[in-house]
Amino acid sequence: MEADALRMAEAEVTLRLAFWLLKVPEVSPQITVAIDGAQVAVAGRTIFQLPQFMEAAGWIQARPDSLKWTGEWMPKAQDGKTLYIHSRSGQCDVVAVQGQRRILVESKGGPLVPMTPRTERTRLQAAIGQIVTTKHRNEGDICIAAVPWSAEFERLAGEFRSAPLFARTGVQIALLHRTGDVSGLEL
């Protein structure tokens, strides 16, 4: 599967962060991922080739669900880790557990190279707005807004992190690299 060199789809951001979280100490080996059907296909047009992406990343579908890309996925190495992908709306994009705390993530895709003015700002603000206003948030949850890494997203993340009111939200900003690296998280 060929990746778009100019942008990273929201589903790709979500899945790359879930893969990364599975490598973090004390994170439960089972993670739930919500990917809306419109992130995969709209009116017969493919937006993101989820099954092909998962296969290229070394995952197989262990138990299919109602859609060809939903259900339980596991690494081909069968190391006991799983992702459960569903398409129910109104839930965080990633839900994981680390120790006694939940990790809640809202993701947005976006450009990897500079695009129209304010595209990156709008995408990052949308992810932050969703995680701050989620009704599923509990005291002690680790809340993350995730976007692709680009120079502009990195600049904006620094700007937002230095804002006093944003700091009080406790939201972390994750920047996802195509290499699988994640910048900006402290877990």
MILUM-969001 format. One record per atom (N, C-alpha, C): residue in three letters; x, z, y. Coordinates in steps of 0.1 Angstrom, whole numbers, plus 2048, in hexadecimal, padded with zeros to 3 digits. Each point is the difference from the previous one (the first is absolute). Example, Ala and Ser with C-alpha at 12.3 -4.5 7.8 and 13.67 -1.06 7.14 Angstrom:
// MILUM-969001
ALA88484E7C7 ALA7F780080C ALA80980080C SER7FC7F980B SER80980080B SER7F880880B 
//
This chain:
// MILUM-969001
MET8088007F4 MET7F880080C MET80980080C GLU7FD7F780A GLU8087FF80C GLU7FA80880B ALA808809806 ALA7FC80880B ALA7FF7F980D ASP7F7803808 ASP7FF7FA80E ASP80C806808 ALA8097F7805 ALA80B805808 ALA7FD80580E LEU7F47FD804 LEU7FC80480E LEU7F880C801 ARG7FA8047F5 ARG7F780C800 ARG7FF8067F3 MET7FC80D800 MET7FE8077F3 MET7F1804800 ALA7F97FC7F5 ALA7F28037FF ALA7FE8107FE GLU7F4804804 GLU7FD80E7FF GLU8018057F1 ALA7FB7F87F7 ALA8018047F2 ALA80F8027FC GLU8097F7805 GLU80E8017FC GLU80680D806 VAL7FC80480C VAL80580C807 VAL7FC80C7F7 THR7F38007FC THR7FA80B7F8 THR8078017F3 LEU8027F57F9 LEU8068017F3 LEU80F804800 ARG8077FA80A ARG80E804801 ARG80280F803 LEU7F7806808 LEU80180E803 LEU7FC8087F3 ALA7F67FB7F9 ALA7FD8077F3 ALA80C8007F6 PHE8067F47FF PHE80C7FF7F7 PHE80B80A804 TRP80280180D TRP80A809806 TRP7FD80F7FD LEU7F3803802 LEU7FC80E7FE LEU8028047F2 LEU7FE7F77F6 LEU8028047F2 LEU80E8047FD LYS8097FD809 LYS80F8037FE LYS80380D807 VAL7F7806808 VAL80380C807 VAL7FE80C7F7 PRO80A809800 PRO7FF80C7F8 PRO7F3808803 GLU7FA8057F5 GLU7F4808801 GLU7F37F9803 VAL8017F2802 VAL7F37F9802 VAL7FB7FD7F2 SER7F38027FF SER7F97FE7F3 SER8027F27FB PRO8027FE7F3 PRO8027F37FB PRO7F47F7800 GLN7F4805805 GLN7F47F8801 GLN7FC7FF80F ILE7FF7F4805 ILE7FD7FE80E ILE7F37F7801 THR7F7803809 THR7F47F8802 THR8037F780C VAL7FC7F37FE VAL8027F680B VAL7F37F9802 ALA7FB7FF80D ALA7F47F9804 ALA8047F3807 ILE7FC7F57FA ILE8027F3806 ILE7F37F9800 ASP7FB7FE80D ASP7F37F9802 ASP8017F27FB GLY7F57FB7FA GLY8007F27FB GLY8037F680A ALA7FD80280D ALA8047F780B ALA80F7FF802 GLN80780A7FB GLN80F7FF801 GLN8067F77F6 VAL7F87FD7F6 VAL8047F77F5 VAL7FB7F2801 ALA7F37FE803 ALA7FA7F3802 ALA7F4801809 VAL7FE7F6808 VAL7F57FF809 VAL7FA7F17FF ALA7F38007FD ALA7F97F37FE ALA8087F67F8 GLY8058057F5 GLY8077F77F6 GLY80F7FD804 ARG80480580C ARG80E7FE804 ARG80880C7FD THR80B7FE7F9 THR80980B7FC THR80880580C ILE7FF80D802 ILE80780780B ILE80D8067FB PHE7FF8067F4 PHE80C8077F9 PHE7FE7FE7F1 GLN80A7FB7FA GLN8007FE7F1 GLN80480D7F9 LEU7F780A800 LEU80380D7FB LEU8058007F1 PRO7F97F97F7 PRO8058017F2 PRO80F7FA7FF GLN8027F5807 GLN80E7FA800 GLN80A809806 PHE7FC80780B PHE809809807 PHE80480C7F6 MET7F68057FA MET80280B7F7 MET8097FC7F4 GLU7FD7F57FA GLU8097FB7F5 GLU80E7FE805 ALA8027F980C ALA80E7FE805 ALA80780D802 ALA7F880B803 ALA80680D803 ALA8028087F3 GLY7FD7FA7F5 GLY8028077F3 GLY7F58087FB TRP7F37FD804 TRP7F58087FC TRP7F67F87F7 ILE7F98067F7 ILE7F67FA7F8 ILE7F3807802 GLN7F57F97FE GLN7F3806801 GLN7FD8067F2 ALA7FF80E800 ALA7FE8077F3 ALA7F18007FD ARG7F880380A ARG7F18017FE ARG7F97F980B PRO7FB7F47FE PRO7F97F980B PRO7F3807804 ASP7FC7FE80C ASP7F4806805 ASP7F67F4803 SER7F7802809 SER7F67F6802 SER8057F3806 LEU80B800808 LEU8067F4805 LEU80D7FD7F9 LYS8057F4800 LYS80C7FC7F8 LYS80C807805 TRP80080680C TRP80C807805 TRP7FF80F801 THR7F48057FE THR7FE80F801 THR8028067F2 GLY80180D800 GLY8028077F3 GLY80E807800 GLU8048047F4 GLU80C8087FF GLU80C7F67FD TRP80B802808 TRP80C7F87FE TRP80B8097FD MET8097FB7F7 MET80C8087FD MET80C7F8800 PRO80C806802 PRO80C7F8800 PRO8037FB7F2 LYS8067F47FF LYS8037FA7F3 LYS80980A7F8 ALA808808807 ALA80980A7FA ALA7F980B7FA GLN7F3801802 GLN7F780B7FB GLN80780E801 ASP80280480C ASP80680D803 ASP7F680B803 GLY7F47FD7FD GLY7F580A802 GLY7FA80080E LYS8057F7808 LYS7FA7FF80E LYS7F57F6800 THR7F6802808 THR7F57F7801 THR7FB7FF80F LEU7FA7F4802 LEU7F97FE80D LEU7F27FD7FC TYR7F6806806 TYR7F27FD7FE TYR7FC7F980C ILE7FD7F37FF ILE7FC7F880C ILE7F17FE7FF HIS7F980380B HIS7F27FE801 HIS7FC7F980D SER7F47FC802 SER7FC7F980C SER7F4807807 ARG7FF80D7FE ARG7F6808807 ARG80480280F SER7F77FD809 SER80380280E SER7FE80E804 GLY80680380C GLY7FE80E805 GLY80A80A7FB GLN80A7FC7F8 GLN80A8097FB GLN80D7FC805 CYS80980A800 CYS80E7FD805 CYS8067F57F7 ASP80A7F8805 ASP8067F67F9 ASP8098057F4 VAL80680B802 VAL8088067F6 VAL7FD80F800 VAL7FD8057F4 VAL7FF80F7FE VAL8098047F5 ALA809809803 ALA80A8057F6 ALA80080F802 VAL8078077F7 VAL80180F800 VAL80F8037FF GLN805808809 GLN80E8057FF GLN7FF810800 GLY8038057F5 GLY7FF80F7FF GLY7F1804801 GLN7FE80880A GLN7F2805803 GLN7F97F880B ARG8077F6806 ARG7FB7F880B ARG7FC7F27FD ARG7F67FB806 ARG7FC7F27FE ARG8087F880B ILE8037F37FC ILE8057F7809 ILE7F57F5802 LEU7FC7FE80D LEU7F67F7803 LEU8067F5809 VAL7FD7F37FD VAL8067F5807 VAL7F67F6805 GLU8017FC80C GLU7F97F4805 GLU80A7F6804 SER7FE7F47FA SER80A7F5802 SER7FA7F5808 LYS8097F8807 LYS7FC7F4807 LYS80B7F67FD GLY7FD7F47FE GLY80A7F57FF GLY8037FC80E GLY80A7F6801 GLY8037FB80D GLY80C7F7800 PRO8047FC80C PRO80B7F6801 PRO80D8077FD LEU8097F87FA LEU80E8047FE LEU8097FB80B VAL7FB7F7808 VAL8077FA80B VAL7F780180C PRO80680080C PRO7F780280C PRO7F57F5801 MET7F4805802 MET7F47F7801 MET7FA80180E THR7F37FE800 THR7F980180D THR80180E806 PRO80080180D PRO80180D806 PRO7F680A7FA ARG80680C7FD ARG7F880C7FD ARG7FA8007F1 THR8037F57F8 THR7FC8007F2 THR80480C7F9 GLU80D803801 GLU80680C7F9 GLU7FA80D805 ARG7FF80180D ARG7FA80D805 ARG7F28027FB THR7F87F5800 THR7F28017FC THR7FF8047F1 ARG8097FA7F8 ARG8008037F1 ARG80480E7FE LEU80A805806 LEU80580E7FE LEU7F680A806 GLN7FA7FD80B GLN7F6809805 GLN7F38017F7 ALA7FD7F47FA ALA7F58007F7 ALA8038097F3 ALA80C7FF7FB ALA8038097F4 ALA80080E804 ILE80580480C ILE80180D804 ILE7F1805803 GLY7F87F8806 GLY7F2804803 GLY7F98037F3 GLN8027F87F6 GLN7F98027F3 GLN80480D7F9 ILE80D802800 ILE80580C7F9 ILE7FC80D807 VAL8007FF80E VAL7FC80C808 VAL7F18037FE THR7F87F67FE THR7F2802800 THR7FA8007F2 THR8088007F6 THR7FB8007F2 THR7F880D7FD LYS7F57FF7FA LYS7F880C7FD LYS8058077F3 HIS80A7FA7FA HIS8058057F3 HIS80C809802 ARG80480280D ARG80D808803 ARG7FD80F7FF ASN8098077FA ASN80080E7FF ASN80C806806 GLU80080D804 GLU80B807805 GLU80C7FF7F6 GLY80B7FC805 GLY80C8007F7 GLY8037F27FA ASP7F67F7801 ASP8037F27FC ASP80B7F9807 ILE8077F87FA ILE80B7F8806 ILE7F97F3804 CYS7FF7FD80C CYS7F97F3805 CYS80A7F6805 ILE7FE7F47FB ILE80A7F5803 ILE7F87F4805 ALA8057FA80B ALA7FC7F2804 ALA80C7F77FC ALA7FC7F67F8 ALA80B7F77FB ALA7FE7F2805 VAL80B7FA804 VAL8017F2805 VAL80C7FA7FB PRO8017F2801 PRO80D7FA7FC PRO80B803809 TRP80C7FF7FB TRP80C802809 TRP8027F4808 SER80280180D SER8057F5809 SER80680880B ALA8087F9808 ALA80780680C ALA7F5806809 GLU7F57F8802 GLU7F5805809 GLU7F980C7FA PHE7FC7FF7F3 PHE7FA80C7FB PHE80980C800 GLU80D7FF7FE GLU80980B801 GLU80180580E ARG8007F880A ARG80080480E ARG7F3808803 LEU7F57FB7FC LEU7F3806803 LEU7FF80E7F9 ALA8058007F3 ALA80080D7F9 ALA80880B808 GLY80C7FC805 GLY807809808 GLY7F980580C GLU7FA7F6807 GLU7F880380C GLU7F580A7FD PHE7F87FD7F5 PHE7F58097FC PHE80580E7FC ARG80A8007F8 ARG80580D7FC ARG80480980B SER8057FB80B SER80480880B SER7F580480A ALA7F47FB7FD ALA7F4804808 ALA7FB80E7FC PRO7FF809809 PRO7FC80E7FC PRO7F38017F9 LEU7F67F9804 LEU7F38017FA LEU8007FA7F2 PHE8077F57FE PHE8027FA7F3 PHE80780A7F6 ALA80A806805 ALA80780A7F8 ALA7F780B7FA ARG7F6804808 ARG7F780A7FC ARG7F77FC7F5 THR7FE7F37FD THR7F87FB7F5 THR8068037F3 GLY80D801800 GLY8078027F3 GLY8027F37F8 VAL7FB7F5805 VAL8017F37F9 VAL80E7FB800 GLN8057FB7F4 GLN80D7FA7FF GLN7FD7F1800 ILE80A7F8805 ILE7FF7F2800 ILE80B7FA7F6 ALA7FB7F97F6 ALA8087FA7F6 ALA8027F1804 LEU80D7FC7FF LEU8037F2802 LEU8057FA7F3 LEU7F97F67FA LEU8027FB7F3 LEU8097F3801 HIS80B8017F8 HIS8097F4800 HIS7FD7F87F3 ARG8027F3800 ARG7FE7F87F4 ARG80A8047F5 THR80B807803 THR80A8047F6 THR7FA80C7F8 GLY7F5806804 GLY7FB80C7FA GLY80380C807 ASP8097FF80A ASP80480C808 ASP7F4804809 VAL80080D804 VAL7F6805809 VAL80880880B SER7FD7FD80C SER80680780C SER7F5809806 GLY80480C805 GLY7F8808808 GLY7F880B7F9 LEU8028027F3 LEU7F980B7F9 LEU80980B7FD GLU7FA80C801 GLU80680C7FB GLU7F78077F7 LEU8037FF7F3 LEU7F78067F6 LEU80880B7F8 
//
